[in-house]
Amino acid sequence: MLVSLLLTALLGASQDFDNGLDVPYVPSPSEVVTGMLKLAEVKSTDFVIDLGCGDGRIVIAAAKEFDARGLGYDLDPERIREARELATKSGVADRVKFVEKNLFDAEIKQASVVTLYLLPGVNQKLKPRLLSELKPGTRVVSHSFDMGDWKPVKQVEVGGRKLHLWIVPQR
Ligand SMILES: C[S@@+](CC[C@H](N)C(=O)[O-])C[C@H]1O[C@@H](n2cnc3c(N)ncnc32)[C@H](O)[C@@H]1O
């Protein structure tokens, strides 16, 4: 699995993982989660969408640590179940929502911040939608992988991981 993931990452190719997933489940470490939210300067007025949310940790941290609201999409029903449980346990179930849905079909226009921990080929495929559907000024943060010729406005390193920030430009 690791070799396959690294090859996919290096080549930017798309690949089917178990259950038709485009990206395997690899959770972001908590310091990286906080780093992503800080890089996006998340505040209480923000609506954070995590595409491929896993156990919901990014959206839940946005609510718990930054008083934001948010939504996570994941194709794996097991992850959505875990995310809803974690939200309840964390006391933020009234501020976050988790939906079982393919991220390529997910509605994203209500976001003021979008978070990604996907793969280069998936970021590339998403890029046209991010640029055309998100409101100008929306912040997009990616753990590890960049967006090709859409250059980030800022990059930081947290816990040995590169984090990238883009701001959706005026159209
Ligand atoms: C690398 S994990 C990141 C999880 C979480 N965002 C984090 O940073 O901890 C990628 C997630 O994307 C989900 N995923 C993969 N392909 C997907 C797709 N086409 N639509 C929605 N979710 C998908 C996987 O189930 C997995 O939970």
PDBQT file of the ligand as one rigid body, heavy atoms in Angstrom, charges set to zero:
ROOT
HETATM    1  C1  LIG A 201      -5.809  10.964   3.398  1.00  0.00    +0.000 C 
HETATM    2  S1  LIG A 201      -7.421  10.771   4.113  1.00  0.00    +0.000 S 
HETATM    3  C2  LIG A 201      -7.630  12.370   4.869  1.00  0.00    +0.000 C 
HETATM    4  C3  LIG A 201      -8.615  12.370   6.010  1.00  0.00    +0.000 C 
HETATM    5  C4  LIG A 201      -8.782  13.737   6.707  1.00  0.00    +0.000 C 
HETATM    6  N1  LIG A 201      -9.070  14.797   5.759  1.00  0.00    +0.000 N 
HETATM    7  C5  LIG A 201      -7.538  14.093   7.453  1.00  0.00    +0.000 C 
HETATM    8  O1  LIG A 201      -6.757  14.959   6.979  1.00  0.00    +0.000 OA
HETATM    9  O2  LIG A 201      -7.319  13.498   8.541  1.00  0.00    +0.000 OA
HETATM   10  C6  LIG A 201      -8.452  10.844   2.648  1.00  0.00    +0.000 C 
HETATM   11  C7  LIG A 201      -9.915  10.585   2.874  1.00  0.00    +0.000 C 
HETATM   12  O3  LIG A 201     -10.587  10.770   1.641  1.00  0.00    +0.000 OA
HETATM   13  C8  LIG A 201     -11.641   9.818   1.539  1.00  0.00    +0.000 C 
HETATM   14  N2  LIG A 201     -11.937   9.680   0.112  1.00  0.00    +0.000 N 
HETATM   15  C9  LIG A 201     -11.200   9.079  -0.845  1.00  0.00    +0.000 A 
HETATM   16  N3  LIG A 201     -11.773   9.185  -2.051  1.00  0.00    +0.000 NA
HETATM   17  C10 LIG A 201     -12.914   9.915  -1.868  1.00  0.00    +0.000 A 
HETATM   18  C11 LIG A 201     -13.936  10.402  -2.743  1.00  0.00    +0.000 A 
HETATM   19  N4  LIG A 201     -13.907  10.184  -4.068  1.00  0.00    +0.000 N 
HETATM   20  N5  LIG A 201     -14.951  11.104  -2.190  1.00  0.00    +0.000 NA
HETATM   21  C12 LIG A 201     -15.001  11.356  -0.853  1.00  0.00    +0.000 A 
HETATM   22  N6  LIG A 201     -14.065  10.920   0.020  1.00  0.00    +0.000 NA
HETATM   23  C13 LIG A 201     -13.028  10.220  -0.479  1.00  0.00    +0.000 A 
HETATM   24  C14 LIG A 201     -11.087   8.573   2.205  1.00  0.00    +0.000 C 
HETATM   25  O4  LIG A 201     -12.132   7.718   2.647  1.00  0.00    +0.000 OA
HETATM   26  C15 LIG A 201     -10.273   9.175   3.349  1.00  0.00    +0.000 C 
HETATM   27  O5  LIG A 201     -11.044   9.243   4.532  1.00  0.00    +0.000 OA
ENDROOT
TORSDOF 0
